[in-house]
Amino acid sequence: MNVNKYILNIKHEETLMKNATLMFSMSLVSAVFSFSSTIIFSRFLGPSGYGVFKTAISLASTAAYVLDMGVRFLFPRYIAEFEDKNQPGNIARLIEKTLLIKAIFAIVILISTWFFSQTISQIFFHSHDFDTLVWLTMIVFVIIFLDVTIPILIGYQNFKLVALASILVPVTHIIIGIPLVYILGINGLLLAAALAFIIGSIPGIRFIIKKAKRKVRLKGFSFKSAVINYSLPAYFSSIPSYIFIVIIPILSLFYTQKQVGYYSFSLSFFTAAQLIPITLANVMFPKVAQLNAANKTSEAYKTFKRLIVIYTPIAICGIIFSIPIIKPVVSLLAPVFLPASNIIIYQVIASFIMGYFFIAVHYVTAINKLKMATALNWILSISFGTLAYYLTSLTK
């Protein structure tokens, strides 16, 4: 690749790349703390206990994302558009209506859990001894489900606060989690996760309260129309991608908690390798949505192509440099998980390749090409799910 052309692509997207660099730098710090928490707590709990904890967290995340109904796409698109048009009243209405609906959904789920807690415990944790764990999982679910700060901040393109939240959550989880896991075990670690999500959202919530005020009269915005014409179609197109969240509960149905623990550990490396493509995709989304709303589709497409060009050498170098260092790192930091080192290598390679699809999915979703987004999500999901099932079978 011509170096001058590569630099030219970066210059054309200077503002976007500044935001991406900021987010990536902060996400890298976040990843260090997240990885540190993985090492610390996996050593506390061992493969089996860590598998139970990750299953609980994944159940909470799965329920939150499945009931999201496209909000993670709705907020970035419409808030970016309303902010550009100086319509804070529309933003306030969008947030208020969404939170009201989410609160109703959360109450229904909590009531349902009351009746089926023992069944949930038996199916996913393989024991009735974890009934208390089910309720702590539901507490985490409610917090994740009602926390809409990140998609709102992305809509405002306030990537500093997005990055700050990504650091506060893992740091707080470590600080609070160490004493709680020592005293209460898995239950304490789940409680620490709930508190970490709350604390991490506080700066973003303060910013949103200041910005989303009814300063101007509403100008023809229909919340119902936005949900029906964009949010729900975007939600259904993204359903296949939920495999990335629900994969651990699914694997827990077929494999032992020890095997799930090994896979969960390897998944942290997959997530780390996703930092760059996800960062690029997130900063691209509101810009492309704004350009598309202004009928500047050609400029939106050029932005997408430039990001693909920028990402390619990063992906190649990431694969080349990560492969030889994975086993030594695992051996040094968490030798009990050394049997998972080979599947970690496969995870990292797959993550960099799938990065192209993540960027593409965000692009076609931003320009409202939801059929194409659905097709890409199915390719991603089937590939990821098949690989996950195979890799877990390699552990013992």
C-alpha positions as CSV (number, residue, x, y, z in Angstrom):
1,M,0.0,0.0,0.0
2,N,1.3,3.5,-0.9
3,V,2.2,5.3,2.3
4,N,1.3,8.7,0.9
5,K,-2.2,7.6,-0.1
6,Y,-2.6,6.0,3.3
7,I,-1.6,9.3,5.0
8,L,-3.9,11.2,2.6
9,N,-6.9,9.0,3.7
10,I,-6.1,9.8,7.3
11,K,-6.0,13.6,6.5
12,H,-9.3,13.4,4.8
13,E,-10.9,12.1,8.0
14,E,-8.8,14.2,10.4
15,T,-11.6,15.0,12.8
16,L,-12.9,11.4,12.8
17,M,-9.5,10.0,13.3
18,K,-8.8,12.4,16.2
19,N,-12.0,11.1,17.8
20,A,-11.0,7.5,17.0
21,T,-7.5,8.0,18.4
22,L,-8.9,9.4,21.6
23,M,-11.4,6.6,22.0
24,F,-8.8,4.0,21.1
25,S,-6.3,5.3,23.6
26,M,-8.8,5.4,26.4
27,S,-10.2,2.0,25.3
28,L,-6.7,0.6,25.4
29,V,-6.4,1.8,29.0
30,S,-9.8,0.3,29.6
31,A,-8.7,-3.0,28.0
32,V,-5.7,-3.1,30.3
33,F,-7.9,-2.8,33.3
34,S,-10.5,-5.2,31.9
35,F,-7.8,-7.8,31.2
36,S,-6.3,-7.2,34.7
37,S,-9.7,-7.9,36.2
38,T,-10.0,-11.1,34.1
39,I,-6.6,-12.2,35.4
40,I,-7.4,-11.3,39.0
41,F,-10.8,-12.7,39.3
42,S,-10.2,-15.8,37.2
43,R,-7.3,-16.6,39.7
44,F,-9.7,-16.0,42.6
45,L,-12.5,-18.2,41.2
46,G,-10.6,-20.8,39.0
47,P,-11.9,-22.0,35.6
48,S,-15.2,-23.4,36.9
49,G,-16.1,-20.5,39.2
50,Y,-15.1,-18.0,36.5
51,G,-17.3,-19.9,34.1
52,V,-20.3,-19.5,36.4
53,F,-19.6,-15.7,36.8
54,K,-19.2,-15.1,33.1
55,T,-22.4,-17.1,32.4
56,A,-24.3,-14.8,34.9
57,I,-22.9,-11.6,33.4
58,S,-23.7,-12.9,29.9
59,L,-27.2,-13.8,30.9
60,A,-27.7,-10.2,32.1
61,S,-26.2,-8.7,29.0
62,T,-28.2,-11.0,26.7
63,A,-31.5,-10.1,28.3
64,A,-30.6,-6.4,28.2
65,Y,-29.6,-6.5,24.5
66,V,-32.4,-8.7,23.3
67,L,-34.9,-6.3,24.8
68,D,-33.1,-3.2,23.6
69,M,-35.4,-2.9,20.5
70,G,-32.8,-1.0,18.5
71,V,-32.2,1.8,21.0
72,R,-28.4,1.5,20.5
73,F,-29.0,2.6,16.9
74,L,-31.9,4.9,17.5
75,F,-30.1,7.3,19.8
76,P,-26.9,7.8,17.8
77,R,-28.8,8.4,14.5
78,Y,-31.5,10.8,15.7
79,I,-29.5,12.6,18.4
80,A,-26.8,13.4,15.8
81,E,-29.4,14.7,13.4
82,F,-31.3,16.8,16.1
83,E,-28.0,18.2,17.5
84,D,-27.1,19.3,14.0
85,K,-30.5,21.0,13.6
86,N,-30.3,22.5,17.2
87,Q,-33.4,20.6,18.4
88,P,-32.7,19.7,22.0
89,G,-36.4,19.3,22.7
90,N,-36.6,16.4,20.3
91,I,-33.7,14.8,22.0
92,A,-35.3,15.2,25.4
93,R,-38.5,13.6,24.2
94,L,-36.7,10.7,22.6
95,I,-34.9,9.9,25.8
96,E,-38.0,10.3,28.0
97,K,-40.1,8.0,25.9
98,T,-37.4,5.4,25.6
99,L,-36.7,5.2,29.3
100,L,-40.4,4.9,30.1
101,I,-40.8,1.9,27.8
102,K,-37.6,0.3,29.1
103,A,-38.8,0.7,32.7
104,I,-42.0,-1.2,31.8
105,F,-40.0,-4.0,30.1
106,A,-37.7,-4.3,33.2
107,I,-40.6,-4.7,35.6
108,V,-42.1,-7.5,33.4
109,I,-38.8,-9.3,33.3
110,L,-38.3,-9.1,37.1
111,I,-41.8,-10.5,37.7
112,S,-41.2,-13.4,35.3
113,T,-37.9,-14.1,37.0
114,W,-39.7,-14.5,40.3
115,F,-41.6,-17.5,38.9
116,F,-38.7,-19.1,37.0
117,S,-35.6,-18.4,39.1
118,Q,-35.1,-22.1,40.0
119,T,-35.5,-23.2,36.4
120,I,-33.0,-20.6,35.3
121,S,-30.5,-21.7,37.9
122,Q,-30.8,-25.4,36.9
123,I,-30.6,-24.8,33.2
124,F,-27.6,-22.4,33.1
125,F,-25.8,-23.0,36.4
126,H,-26.7,-26.7,36.6
127,S,-27.7,-26.4,40.3
128,H,-30.4,-25.1,42.5
129,D,-27.7,-23.7,44.8
130,F,-27.4,-20.6,42.6
131,D,-30.9,-19.2,43.1
132,T,-29.4,-16.2,44.8
133,L,-27.1,-15.7,41.9
134,V,-30.1,-15.5,39.5
135,W,-31.4,-12.4,41.4
136,L,-28.0,-10.7,41.4
137,T,-27.9,-11.4,37.7
138,M,-31.2,-9.7,37.3
139,I,-29.9,-6.6,39.2
140,V,-27.1,-6.4,36.8
141,F,-29.6,-6.8,33.9
142,V,-31.8,-3.9,35.1
143,I,-28.7,-1.6,35.4
144,I,-27.4,-2.5,32.0
145,F,-30.8,-2.3,30.4
146,L,-31.7,1.1,31.7
147,D,-28.3,2.6,31.1
148,V,-28.6,4.4,27.8
149,T,-25.7,6.9,28.4
150,I,-23.3,5.4,25.8
151,P,-25.6,5.5,22.7
152,I,-26.7,9.0,23.7
153,L,-23.1,10.2,24.1
154,I,-22.2,8.7,20.7
155,G,-25.1,10.6,19.2
156,Y,-23.7,13.8,20.7
157,Q,-20.3,12.7,19.4
158,N,-18.9,13.3,22.9
159,F,-16.3,10.6,22.7
160,K,-14.3,11.8,25.6
161,L,-17.1,10.8,28.0
162,V,-17.7,7.5,26.1
163,A,-14.0,6.8,26.6
164,L,-14.1,7.9,30.3
165,A,-17.0,5.5,31.0
166,S,-15.1,2.7,29.4
167,I,-12.3,3.2,31.9
168,L,-14.4,3.9,35.0
169,V,-16.3,0.6,34.7
170,P,-13.4,-1.8,34.8
171,V,-11.4,0.3,37.3
172,T,-14.3,0.4,39.7
173,H,-15.0,-3.2,39.2
174,I,-11.5,-4.1,40.3
175,I,-11.5,-1.7,43.3
176,I,-14.9,-2.9,44.6
177,G,-14.6,-6.4,43.3
178,I,-11.5,-7.5,45.1
179,P,-12.8,-7.2,48.7
180,L,-16.3,-8.4,47.7
181,V,-15.1,-11.5,45.8
182,Y,-12.9,-12.3,48.8
183,I,-15.9,-12.0,51.2
184,L,-18.9,-13.2,49.1
185,G,-17.3,-15.1,46.2
186,I,-19.2,-15.0,42.9
187,N,-22.1,-13.1,44.5
188,G,-19.8,-10.3,45.6
189,L,-18.3,-10.1,42.2
190,L,-21.7,-9.7,40.5
191,L,-22.6,-7.0,43.0
192,A,-19.4,-5.2,42.2
193,A,-20.2,-5.4,38.5
194,A,-23.6,-3.7,39.2
195,L,-22.0,-0.9,41.2
196,A,-19.3,-0.4,38.5
197,F,-21.8,0.1,35.8
198,I,-23.6,2.7,37.9
199,I,-20.5,4.7,38.8
200,G,-19.2,4.5,35.2
201,S,-22.3,6.2,33.9
202,I,-22.4,9.1,36.3
203,P,-20.3,11.6,34.2
204,G,-22.3,10.8,31.1
205,I,-25.6,11.2,32.9
206,R,-24.6,14.7,34.2
207,F,-23.7,15.8,30.7
208,I,-27.0,14.5,29.2
209,I,-29.1,16.2,31.9
210,K,-27.5,19.5,31.0
211,K,-27.8,19.1,27.2
212,A,-31.2,17.4,26.7
213,K,-33.5,20.2,27.8
214,R,-36.7,21.5,26.2
215,K,-35.1,24.8,25.1
216,V,-37.0,24.9,21.8
217,R,-40.4,23.9,20.6
218,L,-40.7,20.4,19.1
219,K,-40.7,20.4,15.4
220,G,-42.7,17.5,14.0
221,F,-40.8,14.7,15.6
222,S,-42.8,11.5,16.0
223,F,-41.3,9.0,18.5
224,K,-43.6,6.3,17.2
225,S,-42.5,6.8,13.6
226,A,-38.8,6.8,14.6
227,V,-39.3,3.5,16.4
228,I,-41.4,1.8,13.7
229,N,-39.4,3.1,10.7
230,Y,-35.9,2.8,12.0
231,S,-35.4,1.5,15.5
232,L,-37.3,-1.8,15.1
233,P,-36.0,-2.6,11.6
234,A,-32.4,-1.9,12.8
235,Y,-33.1,-4.1,15.9
236,F,-34.3,-7.0,13.8
237,S,-31.4,-6.7,11.4
238,S,-29.0,-6.8,14.3
239,I,-30.5,-9.8,16.1
240,P,-28.0,-12.3,14.6
241,S,-25.2,-10.3,16.1
242,Y,-26.5,-11.1,19.6
243,I,-24.7,-14.4,19.4
244,F,-21.6,-12.4,20.6
245,I,-23.4,-11.8,23.9
246,V,-25.4,-15.0,24.3
247,I,-22.7,-17.4,23.3
248,I,-21.5,-18.2,26.8
249,P,-25.0,-19.1,28.1
250,I,-25.4,-21.2,25.0
251,L,-22.1,-23.0,25.5
252,S,-23.0,-23.6,29.2
253,L,-25.9,-25.8,27.9
254,F,-23.4,-28.2,26.2
255,Y,-20.1,-28.0,28.1
256,T,-18.9,-28.0,31.6
257,Q,-18.3,-24.8,33.6
258,K,-14.6,-25.4,33.4
259,Q,-14.7,-25.5,29.6
260,V,-16.9,-22.4,29.5
261,G,-14.4,-20.8,31.8
262,Y,-11.5,-21.5,29.4
263,Y,-13.5,-20.1,26.5
264,S,-14.6,-17.1,28.5
265,F,-11.0,-16.3,29.2
266,S,-10.1,-16.6,25.5
267,L,-13.0,-14.4,24.6
268,S,-11.4,-11.5,26.5
269,F,-8.6,-11.6,23.9
270,F,-11.1,-11.5,21.1
271,T,-12.7,-8.5,22.7
272,A,-9.3,-6.8,23.1
273,A,-8.6,-7.3,19.4
274,Q,-12.0,-5.7,18.5
275,L,-11.0,-2.4,20.1
276,I,-9.8,-0.7,16.8
277,P,-12.6,-1.8,14.4
278,I,-15.3,-1.1,17.0
279,T,-13.8,2.3,17.8
280,L,-13.7,3.2,14.1
281,A,-17.2,1.9,13.6
282,N,-18.6,3.9,16.6
283,V,-17.0,7.2,15.6
284,M,-18.0,6.7,11.9
285,F,-21.7,5.9,12.7
286,P,-23.0,9.4,13.7
287,K,-21.0,11.2,11.0
288,V,-22.3,8.8,8.2
289,A,-25.9,9.2,9.6
290,Q,-25.6,13.0,9.5
291,L,-24.2,12.9,5.9
292,N,-26.9,10.5,4.8
293,A,-29.7,12.6,6.4
294,A,-28.3,15.6,4.4
295,N,-28.4,13.5,1.2
296,K,-24.6,13.4,1.0
297,T,-24.4,9.6,0.3
298,S,-21.3,9.8,-1.8
299,E,-19.4,11.5,1.0
300,A,-20.6,8.9,3.5
301,Y,-19.4,6.1,1.3
302,K,-16.0,7.8,0.9
303,T,-15.7,8.0,4.7
304,F,-16.4,4.2,4.9
305,K,-13.8,3.4,2.2
306,R,-11.2,5.5,3.9
307,L,-11.7,3.7,7.2
308,I,-11.4,0.3,5.6
309,V,-8.1,1.4,4.0
310,I,-6.9,2.7,7.4
311,Y,-7.9,-0.5,9.2
312,T,-6.2,-3.0,6.8
313,P,-2.5,-2.6,7.8
314,I,-3.6,-2.4,11.5
315,A,-5.3,-5.8,11.2
316,I,-2.4,-7.4,9.4
317,C,0.1,-6.1,11.9
318,G,-2.1,-7.1,14.8
319,I,-2.3,-10.7,13.6
320,I,1.4,-11.0,12.9
321,F,2.6,-9.5,16.3
322,S,0.0,-11.1,18.6
323,I,0.5,-14.8,17.6
324,P,4.0,-15.3,19.1
325,I,3.3,-13.5,22.4
326,I,0.0,-15.1,23.4
327,K,1.4,-18.3,25.0
328,P,4.2,-16.5,27.0
329,V,1.7,-13.9,28.3
330,V,-0.8,-16.5,29.4
331,S,1.9,-18.6,31.0
332,L,3.2,-15.6,32.9
333,L,-0.1,-14.1,34.0
334,A,-2.6,-17.0,34.3
335,P,-0.8,-20.3,34.0
336,V,-4.0,-22.2,35.0
337,F,-5.5,-21.1,31.7
338,L,-2.5,-22.3,29.6
339,P,-4.6,-25.1,28.0
340,A,-6.7,-22.3,26.4
341,S,-3.7,-20.6,24.7
342,N,-4.2,-22.2,21.3
343,I,-7.9,-21.2,21.1
344,I,-6.8,-17.7,22.2
345,I,-4.7,-17.5,19.0
346,Y,-7.6,-18.5,16.9
347,Q,-9.8,-16.0,18.6
348,V,-7.4,-13.1,17.9
349,I,-7.0,-14.0,14.2
350,A,-10.8,-14.3,13.8
351,S,-11.4,-11.0,15.6
352,F,-9.2,-8.9,13.3
353,I,-10.8,-10.5,10.2
354,M,-14.3,-9.9,11.6
355,G,-13.4,-6.3,12.2
356,Y,-14.1,-5.6,8.5
357,F,-17.6,-6.8,9.0
358,F,-18.2,-4.8,12.1
359,I,-17.3,-1.6,10.3
360,A,-19.4,-2.5,7.3
361,V,-22.4,-3.3,9.5
362,H,-22.3,0.1,11.2
363,Y,-22.0,1.8,7.8
364,V,-25.0,0.1,6.2
365,T,-27.0,0.6,9.3
366,A,-26.2,4.3,9.4
367,I,-27.4,4.8,5.8
368,N,-30.5,2.7,6.5
369,K,-29.6,-0.3,4.3
370,L,-31.0,-2.7,6.8
371,K,-31.4,-5.8,4.6
372,M,-27.7,-5.6,3.8
373,A,-27.0,-5.1,7.5
374,T,-29.0,-8.3,8.3
375,A,-27.1,-10.3,5.7
376,L,-23.7,-9.2,7.1
377,N,-24.8,-9.9,10.7
378,W,-25.8,-13.4,9.8
379,I,-22.4,-14.0,8.2
380,L,-20.7,-12.7,11.3
381,S,-22.9,-14.6,13.7
382,I,-22.8,-18.0,12.0
383,S,-19.0,-17.7,11.7
384,F,-18.5,-16.7,15.3
385,G,-21.0,-19.2,16.7
386,T,-19.5,-22.1,14.8
387,L,-16.0,-21.1,15.8
388,A,-17.0,-20.8,19.5
389,Y,-18.6,-24.2,19.6
390,Y,-15.5,-25.8,17.9
391,L,-13.0,-24.0,20.1
392,T,-14.8,-24.9,23.3
393,S,-14.7,-28.6,22.3
394,L,-10.9,-28.4,22.1
395,T,-10.6,-27.6,25.9
396,K,-10.7,-30.3,28.6
